[in-house]
Amino acid sequence: MPPPFSWIVAIGRFLYNFIVGDDWTMAAAVAIGLMLTAVLNVNHIVAWWLIPLIVVSMLGISLRRASRKAR
């Protein structure tokens, strides 16, 4: 019989692997981008463009790093 709260640990491990995965820097950049967007929106500054900009920038950085490793 499994321990009583093993399902909580399993869900936590799944979420960590799903969100962070192989590249923790991408997850950190998106989290920081979400926080910055929230701060800008609270101050009545339209910031819908910030997350796509961060994701595209981080994708380029991630691809550059991967191509350097492959050489």
PDB file of N, CA, C and O in Angstrom:
ATOM      1  N   MET A   1       0.847  -1.184   0.000  1.00  0.00           N
ATOM      2  CA  MET A   1       0.000   0.000   0.000  1.00  0.00           C
ATOM      3  C   MET A   1       0.890   1.244   0.000  1.00  0.00           C
ATOM      4  O   MET A   1       1.815   1.339   0.807  1.00  0.00           O
ATOM      5  N   PRO A   2       0.615   2.215  -0.914  1.00  0.00           N
ATOM      6  CA  PRO A   2       1.458   3.418  -0.974  1.00  0.00           C
ATOM      7  C   PRO A   2       1.233   4.324   0.230  1.00  0.00           C
ATOM      8  O   PRO A   2       0.182   4.279   0.871  1.00  0.00           O
ATOM      9  N   PRO A   3       2.237   5.148   0.528  1.00  0.00           N
ATOM     10  CA  PRO A   3       2.065   6.110   1.629  1.00  0.00           C
ATOM     11  C   PRO A   3       0.861   7.016   1.346  1.00  0.00           C
ATOM     12  O   PRO A   3       0.486   7.204   0.189  1.00  0.00           O
ATOM     13  N   PRO A   4       0.259   7.573   2.391  1.00  0.00           N
ATOM     14  CA  PRO A   4      -0.997   8.303   2.210  1.00  0.00           C
ATOM     15  C   PRO A   4      -0.921   9.533   1.312  1.00  0.00           C
ATOM     16  O   PRO A   4      -1.911   9.857   0.656  1.00  0.00           O
ATOM     17  N   PHE A   5       0.198  10.221   1.256  1.00  0.00           N
ATOM     18  CA  PHE A   5       0.272  11.450   0.458  1.00  0.00           C
ATOM     19  C   PHE A   5       1.252  11.321  -0.707  1.00  0.00           C
ATOM     20  O   PHE A   5       1.797  12.324  -1.166  1.00  0.00           O
ATOM     21  N   SER A   6       1.478  10.115  -1.181  1.00  0.00           N
ATOM     22  CA  SER A   6       2.415   9.940  -2.287  1.00  0.00           C
ATOM     23  C   SER A   6       1.889  10.581  -3.571  1.00  0.00           C
ATOM     24  O   SER A   6       2.682  10.938  -4.443  1.00  0.00           O
ATOM     25  N   TRP A   7       0.591  10.731  -3.705  1.00  0.00           N
ATOM     26  CA  TRP A   7       0.028  11.365  -4.902  1.00  0.00           C
ATOM     27  C   TRP A   7       0.392  12.841  -4.959  1.00  0.00           C
ATOM     28  O   TRP A   7       0.524  13.397  -6.049  1.00  0.00           O
ATOM     29  N   ILE A   8       0.557  13.483  -3.818  1.00  0.00           N
ATOM     30  CA  ILE A   8       0.970  14.891  -3.792  1.00  0.00           C
ATOM     31  C   ILE A   8       2.400  15.016  -4.310  1.00  0.00           C
ATOM     32  O   ILE A   8       2.714  15.923  -5.082  1.00  0.00           O
ATOM     33  N   VAL A   9       3.252  14.110  -3.884  1.00  0.00           N
ATOM     34  CA  VAL A   9       4.640  14.112  -4.356  1.00  0.00           C
ATOM     35  C   VAL A   9       4.678  13.842  -5.856  1.00  0.00           C
ATOM     36  O   VAL A   9       5.439  14.480  -6.584  1.00  0.00           O
ATOM     37  N   ALA A  10       3.865  12.907  -6.319  1.00  0.00           N
ATOM     38  CA  ALA A  10       3.826  12.574  -7.744  1.00  0.00           C
ATOM     39  C   ALA A  10       3.365  13.771  -8.572  1.00  0.00           C
ATOM     40  O   ALA A  10       3.926  14.033  -9.636  1.00  0.00           O
ATOM     41  N   ILE A  11       2.364  14.491  -8.108  1.00  0.00           N
ATOM     42  CA  ILE A  11       1.881  15.678  -8.823  1.00  0.00           C
ATOM     43  C   ILE A  11       2.957  16.762  -8.829  1.00  0.00           C
ATOM     44  O   ILE A  11       3.166  17.427  -9.844  1.00  0.00           O
ATOM     45  N   GLY A  12       3.635  16.937  -7.701  1.00  0.00           N
ATOM     46  CA  GLY A  12       4.719  17.919  -7.638  1.00  0.00           C
ATOM     47  C   GLY A  12       5.845  17.601  -8.599  1.00  0.00           C
ATOM     48  O   GLY A  12       6.359  18.497  -9.269  1.00  0.00           O
ATOM     49  N   ARG A  13       6.237  16.338  -8.679  1.00  0.00           N
ATOM     50  CA  ARG A  13       7.293  15.940  -9.615  1.00  0.00           C
ATOM     51  C   ARG A  13       6.863  16.135 -11.055  1.00  0.00           C
ATOM     52  O   ARG A  13       7.650  16.584 -11.889  1.00  0.00           O
ATOM     53  N   PHE A  14       5.598  15.795 -11.353  1.00  0.00           N
ATOM     54  CA  PHE A  14       5.094  15.987 -12.711  1.00  0.00           C
ATOM     55  C   PHE A  14       5.125  17.465 -13.091  1.00  0.00           C
ATOM     56  O   PHE A  14       5.604  17.820 -14.168  1.00  0.00           O
ATOM     57  N   LEU A  15       4.618  18.326 -12.212  1.00  0.00           N
ATOM     58  CA  LEU A  15       4.582  19.756 -12.514  1.00  0.00           C
ATOM     59  C   LEU A  15       5.984  20.328 -12.683  1.00  0.00           C
ATOM     60  O   LEU A  15       6.214  21.152 -13.568  1.00  0.00           O
ATOM     61  N   TYR A  16       6.911  19.906 -11.852  1.00  0.00           N
ATOM     62  CA  TYR A  16       8.291  20.381 -11.981  1.00  0.00           C
ATOM     63  C   TYR A  16       8.864  19.979 -13.336  1.00  0.00           C
ATOM     64  O   TYR A  16       9.432  20.810 -14.045  1.00  0.00           O
ATOM     65  N   ASN A  17       8.716  18.701 -13.697  1.00  0.00           N
ATOM     66  CA  ASN A  17       9.250  18.228 -14.981  1.00  0.00           C
ATOM     67  C   ASN A  17       8.523  18.860 -16.158  1.00  0.00           C
ATOM     68  O   ASN A  17       9.140  19.111 -17.194  1.00  0.00           O
ATOM     69  N   PHE A  18       7.233  19.120 -16.025  1.00  0.00           N
ATOM     70  CA  PHE A  18       6.464  19.716 -17.114  1.00  0.00           C
ATOM     71  C   PHE A  18       6.820  21.181 -17.310  1.00  0.00           C
ATOM     72  O   PHE A  18       6.983  21.630 -18.445  1.00  0.00           O
ATOM     73  N   ILE A  19       6.942  21.933 -16.221  1.00  0.00           N
ATOM     74  CA  ILE A  19       7.188  23.371 -16.325  1.00  0.00           C
ATOM     75  C   ILE A  19       8.671  23.660 -16.528  1.00  0.00           C
ATOM     76  O   ILE A  19       9.026  24.416 -17.432  1.00  0.00           O
ATOM     77  N   VAL A  20       9.525  23.090 -15.726  1.00  0.00           N
ATOM     78  CA  VAL A  20      10.951  23.387 -15.807  1.00  0.00           C
ATOM     79  C   VAL A  20      11.619  22.550 -16.890  1.00  0.00           C
ATOM     80  O   VAL A  20      12.366  23.082 -17.711  1.00  0.00           O
ATOM     81  N   GLY A  21      11.360  21.263 -16.899  1.00  0.00           N
ATOM     82  CA  GLY A  21      11.922  20.390 -17.929  1.00  0.00           C
ATOM     83  C   GLY A  21      13.434  20.410 -17.939  1.00  0.00           C
ATOM     84  O   GLY A  21      14.079  20.302 -16.896  1.00  0.00           O
ATOM     85  N   ASP A  22      13.996  20.550 -19.138  1.00  0.00           N
ATOM     86  CA  ASP A  22      15.451  20.521 -19.283  1.00  0.00           C
ATOM     87  C   ASP A  22      16.101  21.882 -19.101  1.00  0.00           C
ATOM     88  O   ASP A  22      17.283  21.961 -18.765  1.00  0.00           O
ATOM     89  N   ASP A  23      15.351  22.950 -19.316  1.00  0.00           N
ATOM     90  CA  ASP A  23      15.948  24.290 -19.323  1.00  0.00           C
ATOM     91  C   ASP A  23      15.272  25.167 -18.277  1.00  0.00           C
ATOM     92  O   ASP A  23      14.208  25.734 -18.524  1.00  0.00           O
ATOM     93  N   TRP A  24      15.891  25.273 -17.119  1.00  0.00           N
ATOM     94  CA  TRP A  24      15.297  26.053 -16.038  1.00  0.00           C
ATOM     95  C   TRP A  24      15.331  27.547 -16.350  1.00  0.00           C
ATOM     96  O   TRP A  24      14.535  28.308 -15.801  1.00  0.00           O
ATOM     97  N   THR A  25      16.247  27.978 -17.228  1.00  0.00           N
ATOM     98  CA  THR A  25      16.329  29.401 -17.529  1.00  0.00           C
ATOM     99  C   THR A  25      15.097  29.886 -18.288  1.00  0.00           C
ATOM    100  O   THR A  25      14.663  31.023 -18.101  1.00  0.00           O
ATOM    101  N   MET A  26      14.533  29.041 -19.138  1.00  0.00           N
ATOM    102  CA  MET A  26      13.314  29.402 -19.863  1.00  0.00           C
ATOM    103  C   MET A  26      12.151  29.566 -18.875  1.00  0.00           C
ATOM    104  O   MET A  26      11.389  30.528 -18.965  1.00  0.00           O
ATOM    105  N   ALA A  27      12.022  28.640 -17.950  1.00  0.00           N
ATOM    106  CA  ALA A  27      10.954  28.732 -16.955  1.00  0.00           C
ATOM    107  C   ALA A  27      11.130  29.962 -16.078  1.00  0.00           C
ATOM    108  O   ALA A  27      10.151  30.634 -15.751  1.00  0.00           O
ATOM    109  N   ALA A  28      12.359  30.264 -15.695  1.00  0.00           N
ATOM    110  CA  ALA A  28      12.614  31.444 -14.862  1.00  0.00           C
ATOM    111  C   ALA A  28      12.306  32.727 -15.624  1.00  0.00           C
ATOM    112  O   ALA A  28      11.738  33.660 -15.056  1.00  0.00           O
ATOM    113  N   ALA A  29      12.671  32.787 -16.895  1.00  0.00           N
ATOM    114  CA  ALA A  29      12.409  33.985 -17.698  1.00  0.00           C
ATOM    115  C   ALA A  29      10.910  34.217 -17.867  1.00  0.00           C
ATOM    116  O   ALA A  29      10.440  35.352 -17.783  1.00  0.00           O
ATOM    117  N   VAL A  30      10.167  33.151 -18.103  1.00  0.00           N
ATOM    118  CA  VAL A  30       8.715  33.298 -18.247  1.00  0.00           C
ATOM    119  C   VAL A  30       8.092  33.726 -16.915  1.00  0.00           C
ATOM    120  O   VAL A  30       7.197  34.571 -16.900  1.00  0.00           O
ATOM    121  N   ALA A  31       8.551  33.159 -15.808  1.00  0.00           N
ATOM    122  CA  ALA A  31       8.023  33.552 -14.496  1.00  0.00           C
ATOM    123  C   ALA A  31       8.315  35.026 -14.209  1.00  0.00           C
ATOM    124  O   ALA A  31       7.442  35.750 -13.731  1.00  0.00           O
ATOM    125  N   ILE A  32       9.524  35.467 -14.495  1.00  0.00           N
ATOM    126  CA  ILE A  32       9.870  36.882 -14.296  1.00  0.00           C
ATOM    127  C   ILE A  32       9.049  37.761 -15.226  1.00  0.00           C
ATOM    128  O   ILE A  32       8.600  38.838 -14.831  1.00  0.00           O
ATOM    129  N   GLY A  33       8.849  37.306 -16.463  1.00  0.00           N
ATOM    130  CA  GLY A  33       8.031  38.057 -17.403  1.00  0.00           C
ATOM    131  C   GLY A  33       6.589  38.201 -16.941  1.00  0.00           C
ATOM    132  O   GLY A  33       5.978  39.258 -17.102  1.00  0.00           O
ATOM    133  N   LEU A  34       6.051  37.134 -16.367  1.00  0.00           N
ATOM    134  CA  LEU A  34       4.683  37.208 -15.835  1.00  0.00           C
ATOM    135  C   LEU A  34       4.592  38.196 -14.671  1.00  0.00           C
ATOM    136  O   LEU A  34       3.622  38.945 -14.552  1.00  0.00           O
ATOM    137  N   MET A  35       5.615  38.184 -13.817  1.00  0.00           N
ATOM    138  CA  MET A  35       5.622  39.137 -12.700  1.00  0.00           C
ATOM    139  C   MET A  35       5.736  40.571 -13.208  1.00  0.00           C
ATOM    140  O   MET A  35       5.034  41.457 -12.721  1.00  0.00           O
ATOM    141  N   LEU A  36       6.611  40.807 -14.178  1.00  0.00           N
ATOM    142  CA  LEU A  36       6.748  42.157 -14.738  1.00  0.00           C
ATOM    143  C   LEU A  36       5.454  42.615 -15.415  1.00  0.00           C
ATOM    144  O   LEU A  36       5.056  43.773 -15.288  1.00  0.00           O
ATOM    145  N   THR A  37       4.806  41.704 -16.130  1.00  0.00           N
ATOM    146  CA  THR A  37       3.538  42.038 -16.770  1.00  0.00           C
ATOM    147  C   THR A  37       2.491  42.414 -15.731  1.00  0.00           C
ATOM    148  O   THR A  37       1.737  43.367 -15.926  1.00  0.00           O
ATOM    149  N   ALA A  38       2.439  41.679 -14.640  1.00  0.00           N
ATOM    150  CA  ALA A  38       1.480  41.990 -13.579  1.00  0.00           C
ATOM    151  C   ALA A  38       1.763  43.358 -12.972  1.00  0.00           C
ATOM    152  O   ALA A  38       0.843  44.142 -12.740  1.00  0.00           O
ATOM    153  N   VAL A  39       3.041  43.644 -12.714  1.00  0.00           N
ATOM    154  CA  VAL A  39       3.394  44.950 -12.133  1.00  0.00           C
ATOM    155  C   VAL A  39       3.027  46.083 -13.093  1.00  0.00           C
ATOM    156  O   VAL A  39       2.479  47.102 -12.673  1.00  0.00           O
ATOM    157  N   LEU A  40       3.328  45.906 -14.373  1.00  0.00           N
ATOM    158  CA  LEU A  40       2.991  46.945 -15.343  1.00  0.00           C
ATOM    159  C   LEU A  40       1.480  47.125 -15.467  1.00  0.00           C
ATOM    160  O   LEU A  40       0.996  48.254 -15.560  1.00  0.00           O
ATOM    161  N   ASN A  41       0.736  46.026 -15.469  1.00  0.00           N
ATOM    162  CA  ASN A  41      -0.720  46.134 -15.554  1.00  0.00           C
ATOM    163  C   ASN A  41      -1.336  46.800 -14.335  1.00  0.00           C
ATOM    164  O   ASN A  41      -2.311  47.541 -14.463  1.00  0.00           O
ATOM    165  N   VAL A  42      -0.787  46.549 -13.163  1.00  0.00           N
ATOM    166  CA  VAL A  42      -1.288  47.207 -11.956  1.00  0.00           C
ATOM    167  C   VAL A  42      -1.082  48.716 -12.049  1.00  0.00           C
ATOM    168  O   VAL A  42      -1.876  49.495 -11.523  1.00  0.00           O
ATOM    169  N   ASN A  43      -0.006  49.117 -12.725  1.00  0.00           N
ATOM    170  CA  ASN A  43       0.284  50.540 -12.905  1.00  0.00           C
ATOM    171  C   ASN A  43      -0.353  51.114 -14.172  1.00  0.00           C
ATOM    172  O   ASN A  43       0.038  52.183 -14.641  1.00  0.00           O
ATOM    173  N   HIS A  44      -1.335  50.396 -14.720  1.00  0.00           N
ATOM    174  CA  HIS A  44      -2.120  50.834 -15.881  1.00  0.00           C
ATOM    175  C   HIS A  44      -1.265  51.041 -17.133  1.00  0.00           C
ATOM    176  O   HIS A  44      -1.500  51.957 -17.921  1.00  0.00           O
ATOM    177  N   ILE A  45      -0.272  50.173 -17.294  1.00  0.00           N
ATOM    178  CA  ILE A  45       0.556  50.178 -18.499  1.00  0.00           C
ATOM    179  C   ILE A  45       0.241  48.891 -19.254  1.00  0.00           C
ATOM    180  O   ILE A  45       0.343  47.801 -18.692  1.00  0.00           O
ATOM    181  N   VAL A  46      -0.137  49.012 -20.508  1.00  0.00           N
ATOM    182  CA  VAL A  46      -0.480  47.838 -21.305  1.00  0.00           C
ATOM    183  C   VAL A  46       0.797  47.048 -21.582  1.00  0.00           C
ATOM    184  O   VAL A  46       1.755  47.583 -22.139  1.00  0.00           O
ATOM    185  N   ALA A  47       0.806  45.773 -21.191  1.00  0.00           N
ATOM    186  CA  ALA A  47       2.035  44.984 -21.296  1.00  0.00           C
ATOM    187  C   ALA A  47       1.794  43.606 -21.899  1.00  0.00           C
ATOM    188  O   ALA A  47       2.515  42.663 -21.574  1.00  0.00           O
ATOM    189  N   TRP A  48       0.800  43.470 -22.768  1.00  0.00           N
ATOM    190  CA  TRP A  48       0.518  42.165 -23.374  1.00  0.00           C
ATOM    191  C   TRP A  48       1.677  41.699 -24.254  1.00  0.00           C
ATOM    192  O   TRP A  48       1.832  40.500 -24.482  1.00  0.00           O
ATOM    193  N   TRP A  49       2.476  42.612 -24.741  1.00  0.00           N
ATOM    194  CA  TRP A  49       3.558  42.324 -25.669  1.00  0.00           C
ATOM    195  C   TRP A  49       4.802  41.757 -24.980  1.00  0.00           C
ATOM    196  O   TRP A  49       5.695  41.234 -25.646  1.00  0.00           O
ATOM    197  N   LEU A  50       4.861  41.859 -23.659  1.00  0.00           N
ATOM    198  CA  LEU A  50       6.080  41.481 -22.940  1.00  0.00           C
ATOM    199  C   LEU A  50       6.334  39.974 -22.964  1.00  0.00           C
ATOM    200  O   LEU A  50       7.462  39.549 -23.213  1.00  0.00           O
ATOM    201  N   ILE A  51       5.318  39.166 -22.713  1.00  0.00           N
ATOM    202  CA  ILE A  51       5.508  37.714 -22.672  1.00  0.00           C
ATOM    203  C   ILE A  51       5.924  37.161 -24.034  1.00  0.00           C
ATOM    204  O   ILE A  51       6.884  36.393 -24.095  1.00  0.00           O
ATOM    205  N   PRO A  52       5.234  37.522 -25.149  1.00  0.00           N
ATOM    206  CA  PRO A  52       5.719  37.006 -26.441  1.00  0.00           C
ATOM    207  C   PRO A  52       7.162  37.423 -26.743  1.00  0.00           C
ATOM    208  O   PRO A  52       7.927  36.643 -27.310  1.00  0.00           O
ATOM    209  N   LEU A  53       7.531  38.639 -26.371  1.00  0.00           N
ATOM    210  CA  LEU A  53       8.896  39.108 -26.590  1.00  0.00           C
ATOM    211  C   LEU A  53       9.895  38.264 -25.799  1.00  0.00           C
ATOM    212  O   LEU A  53      10.939  37.883 -26.328  1.00  0.00           O
ATOM    213  N   ILE A  54       9.585  37.975 -24.549  1.00  0.00           N
ATOM    214  CA  ILE A  54      10.480  37.171 -23.713  1.00  0.00           C
ATOM    215  C   ILE A  54      10.584  35.751 -24.244  1.00  0.00           C
ATOM    216  O   ILE A  54      11.677  35.188 -24.305  1.00  0.00           O
ATOM    217  N   VAL A  55       9.451  35.166 -24.631  1.00  0.00           N
ATOM    218  CA  VAL A  55       9.473  33.786 -25.127  1.00  0.00           C
ATOM    219  C   VAL A  55      10.287  33.677 -26.414  1.00  0.00           C
ATOM    220  O   VAL A  55      11.091  32.757 -26.560  1.00  0.00           O
ATOM    221  N   VAL A  56      10.088  34.600 -27.339  1.00  0.00           N
ATOM    222  CA  VAL A  56      10.844  34.555 -28.598  1.00  0.00           C
ATOM    223  C   VAL A  56      12.337  34.781 -28.334  1.00  0.00           C
ATOM    224  O   VAL A  56      13.180  34.108 -28.927  1.00  0.00           O
ATOM    225  N   SER A  57      12.659  35.713 -27.459  1.00  0.00           N
ATOM    226  CA  SER A  57      14.069  35.966 -27.127  1.00  0.00           C
ATOM    227  C   SER A  57      14.717  34.749 -26.472  1.00  0.00           C
ATOM    228  O   SER A  57      15.827  34.360 -26.832  1.00  0.00           O
ATOM    229  N   MET A  58      14.020  34.157 -25.516  1.00  0.00           N
ATOM    230  CA  MET A  58      14.567  32.996 -24.826  1.00  0.00           C
ATOM    231  C   MET A  58      14.677  31.795 -25.758  1.00  0.00           C
ATOM    232  O   MET A  58      15.594  30.987 -25.614  1.00  0.00           O
ATOM    233  N   LEU A  59      13.761  31.667 -26.704  1.00  0.00           N
ATOM    234  CA  LEU A  59      13.853  30.582 -27.673  1.00  0.00           C
ATOM    235  C   LEU A  59      15.115  30.741 -28.514  1.00  0.00           C
ATOM    236  O   LEU A  59      15.820  29.763 -28.764  1.00  0.00           O
ATOM    237  N   GLY A  60      15.404  31.965 -28.953  1.00  0.00           N
ATOM    238  CA  GLY A  60      16.627  32.212 -29.701  1.00  0.00           C
ATOM    239  C   GLY A  60      17.865  31.896 -28.892  1.00  0.00           C
ATOM    240  O   GLY A  60      18.802  31.280 -29.400  1.00  0.00           O
ATOM    241  N   ILE A  61      17.877  32.312 -27.641  1.00  0.00           N
ATOM    242  CA  ILE A  61      19.027  32.033 -26.767  1.00  0.00           C
ATOM    243  C   ILE A  61      19.192  30.538 -26.557  1.00  0.00           C
ATOM    244  O   ILE A  61      20.306  30.016 -26.599  1.00  0.00           O
ATOM    245  N   SER A  62      18.079  29.851 -26.330  1.00  0.00           N
ATOM    246  CA  SER A  62      18.123  28.409 -26.112  1.00  0.00           C
ATOM    247  C   SER A  62      18.615  27.672 -27.359  1.00  0.00           C
ATOM    248  O   SER A  62      19.404  26.732 -27.252  1.00  0.00           O
ATOM    249  N   LEU A  63      18.159  28.090 -28.527  1.00  0.00           N
ATOM    250  CA  LEU A  63      18.608  27.465 -29.766  1.00  0.00           C
ATOM    251  C   LEU A  63      20.095  27.715 -30.016  1.00  0.00           C
ATOM    252  O   LEU A  63      20.814  26.830 -30.480  1.00  0.00           O
ATOM    253  N   ARG A  64      20.541  28.920 -29.707  1.00  0.00           N
ATOM    254  CA  ARG A  64      21.968  29.216 -29.874  1.00  0.00           C
ATOM    255  C   ARG A  64      22.816  28.343 -28.963  1.00  0.00           C
ATOM    256  O   ARG A  64      23.850  27.826 -29.385  1.00  0.00           O
ATOM    257  N   ARG A  65      22.383  28.176 -27.711  1.00  0.00           N
ATOM    258  CA  ARG A  65      23.126  27.330 -26.792  1.00  0.00           C
ATOM    259  C   ARG A  65      23.143  25.876 -27.252  1.00  0.00           C
ATOM    260  O   ARG A  65      24.168  25.200 -27.160  1.00  0.00           O
ATOM    261  N   ALA A  66      22.001  25.400 -27.747  1.00  0.00           N
ATOM    262  CA  ALA A  66      21.927  24.016 -28.206  1.00  0.00           C
ATOM    263  C   ALA A  66      22.795  23.784 -29.438  1.00  0.00           C
ATOM    264  O   ALA A  66      23.411  22.728 -29.576  1.00  0.00           O
ATOM    265  N   SER A  67      22.844  24.771 -30.333  1.00  0.00           N
ATOM    266  CA  SER A  67      23.666  24.597 -31.533  1.00  0.00           C
ATOM    267  C   SER A  67      25.155  24.631 -31.185  1.00  0.00           C
ATOM    268  O   SER A  67      25.956  23.963 -31.839  1.00  0.00           O
ATOM    269  N   ARG A  68      25.527  25.388 -30.183  1.00  0.00           N
ATOM    270  CA  ARG A  68      26.939  25.412 -29.755  1.00  0.00           C
ATOM    271  C   ARG A  68      27.338  24.088 -29.109  1.00  0.00           C
ATOM    272  O   ARG A  68      28.466  23.622 -29.274  1.00  0.00           O
ATOM    273  N   LYS A  69      26.388  23.476 -28.360  1.00  0.00           N
ATOM    274  CA  LYS A  69      26.682  22.183 -27.738  1.00  0.00           C
ATOM    275  C   LYS A  69      26.843  21.092 -28.793  1.00  0.00           C
ATOM    276  O   LYS A  69      27.634  20.166 -28.617  1.00  0.00           O
ATOM    277  N   ALA A  70      26.096  21.202 -29.883  1.00  0.00           N
ATOM    278  CA  ALA A  70      26.108  20.149 -30.905  1.00  0.00           C
ATOM    279  C   ALA A  70      27.400  20.157 -31.717  1.00  0.00           C
ATOM    280  O   ALA A  70      27.717  19.161 -32.367  1.00  0.00           O
ATOM    281  N   ARG A  71      28.133  21.230 -31.696  1.00  0.00           N
ATOM    282  CA  ARG A  71      29.369  21.310 -32.490  1.00  0.00           C
ATOM    283  C   ARG A  71      30.466  20.493 -31.932  1.00  0.00           C
ATOM    284  O   ARG A  71      31.561  20.464 -32.494  1.00  0.00           O
TER     285      ARG A  71
END
